[in-house]
Amino acid sequence: MATKNQGFQAMVELCDNCGRETSHEVSVEIRTESKKRENAEFSREPYRITQCQTCGEEKSQRMNNA
């Protein structure tokens, strides 16, 4: 689980690549999942994007698993 580091005002999360908790940049991105044009407007889903500020590893996680 992400925690807020009060000293740096950054998100601190476990980085699998670094093997420890590091500062991460966290954002939300809307992605289109359908490859078909006619269904694209119905296939947009929010993803949580995290990037480790130490090693640069980026992860994305779908937020709506309906």
NORFENKA-V162066 format. One record per pair of residues at least 4 apart in sequence whose C-alpha atoms are under 8 Angstrom apart, sorted by the first residue. I is the first residue (numbers start at 1). J is the second residue. If there is no record, write none. Layout:
BEGIN
i->I j->J
i->I j->J
END
This chain:
BEGIN
i->1 j->13
i->2 j->11
i->2 j->12
i->2 j->13
i->2 j->14
i->3 j->11
i->3 j->12
i->3 j->13
i->4 j->9
i->4 j->10
i->4 j->11
i->4 j->12
i->5 j->9
i->5 j->10
i->5 j->11
i->5 j->12
i->6 j->10
i->10 j->23
i->10 j->24
i->10 j->25
i->11 j->23
i->11 j->24
i->11 j->25
i->11 j->26
i->12 j->21
i->12 j->22
i->12 j->23
i->12 j->24
i->13 j->21
i->13 j->22
i->13 j->23
i->13 j->24
i->14 j->19
i->14 j->20
i->14 j->21
i->14 j->22
i->15 j->19
i->15 j->20
i->15 j->21
i->15 j->22
i->15 j->52
i->16 j->20
i->17 j->55
i->17 j->57
i->18 j->22
i->18 j->54
i->18 j->55
i->22 j->52
i->22 j->53
i->22 j->54
i->23 j->52
i->23 j->53
i->23 j->54
i->24 j->50
i->24 j->51
i->24 j->52
i->24 j->53
i->25 j->50
i->25 j->51
i->25 j->52
i->25 j->53
i->26 j->48
i->26 j->49
i->26 j->50
i->26 j->51
i->27 j->48
i->27 j->49
i->27 j->50
i->28 j->46
i->28 j->47
i->28 j->48
i->28 j->49
i->29 j->46
i->29 j->47
i->29 j->48
i->29 j->49
i->30 j->44
i->30 j->45
i->30 j->46
i->30 j->47
i->31 j->44
i->31 j->45
i->31 j->46
i->31 j->47
i->32 j->40
i->32 j->41
i->32 j->43
i->32 j->44
i->32 j->45
i->33 j->40
i->33 j->43
i->33 j->44
i->33 j->45
i->34 j->39
i->34 j->40
i->34 j->43
i->35 j->40
i->36 j->40
i->39 j->43
i->40 j->44
i->45 j->62
i->45 j->63
i->45 j->64
i->46 j->62
i->46 j->63
i->46 j->64
i->47 j->60
i->47 j->61
i->47 j->62
i->47 j->63
i->47 j->64
i->48 j->60
i->48 j->61
i->48 j->62
i->48 j->63
i->49 j->58
i->49 j->59
i->49 j->60
i->49 j->61
i->50 j->58
i->50 j->59
i->50 j->60
i->51 j->56
i->51 j->57
i->51 j->58
i->51 j->59
i->52 j->56
i->52 j->57
i->52 j->58
END
